[in-house]
């Protein structure tokens, strides 16, 4: 019984760390380029172009490339996971 509990604990812990990394990368690199405030209303507005997780993934990749952020794939994924967890909640 200890092993499954340990596995769940490690997964949750790793997700929390990745989410923190995603938030930090977002605050350092994304928010600075946008003039509008990045709050719940910005990400969840009716006119949002993000309708699926795939849309969001493409947008994060496009910004990473267009602004030469130099993120590794795991950093890009951390930002994607952060945005999805905090705002979009796609499955």
C-alpha positions in Angstrom: 0.0 0.0 0.0 2.9 2.3 0.6 4.1 2.2 -3.0 0.9 3.5 -4.7 0.6 6.3 -2.1 4.2 7.2 -2.7 3.6 7.2 -6.5 0.6 9.5 -6.2 2.5 11.8 -3.9 5.4 12.1 -6.3 3.0 12.7 -9.3 1.2 15.5 -7.4 4.5 17.0 -6.2 6.0 16.9 -9.8 2.9 18.5 -11.2 3.0 21.3 -8.6 6.6 22.0 -9.4 5.9 22.0 -13.2 3.0 24.4 -12.6 5.2 26.7 -10.6 7.8 26.7 -13.4 5.1 27.4 -16.0 3.8 30.3 -13.9 7.3 31.7 -13.6 8.0 31.4 -17.3 4.7 32.9 -18.2 5.3 35.9 -15.9 8.8 36.4 -17.2 8.2 36.0 -20.9 4.5 36.2 -21.8 3.0 39.0 -19.7 5.7 41.5 -20.6 4.7 41.4 -24.3 1.0 42.0 -23.9 -0.4 45.4 -23.0 -3.6 44.1 -21.4 -3.7 42.7 -17.9 -3.4 38.9 -17.9 -6.2 37.9 -15.5 -9.0 35.5 -15.5 -11.1 37.8 -17.8 -8.3 37.9 -20.4 -8.0 34.2 -20.8 -11.7 33.3 -20.4 -13.3 36.0 -22.5 -15.9 35.1 -25.1 -13.8 36.1 -28.0 -10.9 33.8 -27.0 -9.4 31.9 -29.9 -8.5 29.0 -27.7 -11.2 26.4 -28.1 -9.2 23.3 -27.4 -6.0 22.1 -25.7 -4.5 21.7 -29.2 -5.2 25.4 -30.0 -3.5 26.5 -26.8 -0.5 24.3 -27.5 -0.1 25.8 -31.0 -0.3 29.3 -29.5 2.3 28.6 -26.9 4.6 27.0 -29.5 4.0 29.9 -31.9 4.9 32.5 -29.2 7.9 30.5 -28.1 9.2 30.5 -31.7 8.2 34.0 -32.8 9.8 35.6 -29.8 12.9 33.4 -29.7 12.3 32.5 -26.1 14.6 29.5 -26.3 12.4 27.3 -24.2 13.0 23.6 -24.1 10.0 21.4 -24.8 9.5 20.7 -21.1 9.4 24.5 -20.4 6.8 25.0 -23.2 4.8 22.1 -21.7 5.0 23.7 -18.2 3.5 26.9 -19.5 0.9 25.0 -21.4 0.0 23.1 -18.3 0.0 26.2 -16.2 -2.4 28.1 -18.5 -4.7 25.1 -18.9 -4.8 24.4 -15.2 -5.3 28.0 -14.2 -7.6 29.3 -16.9 -8.8 27.1 -19.7 -9.4 23.7 -18.0 -9.4 21.7 -21.3 -9.4 17.9 -20.9 
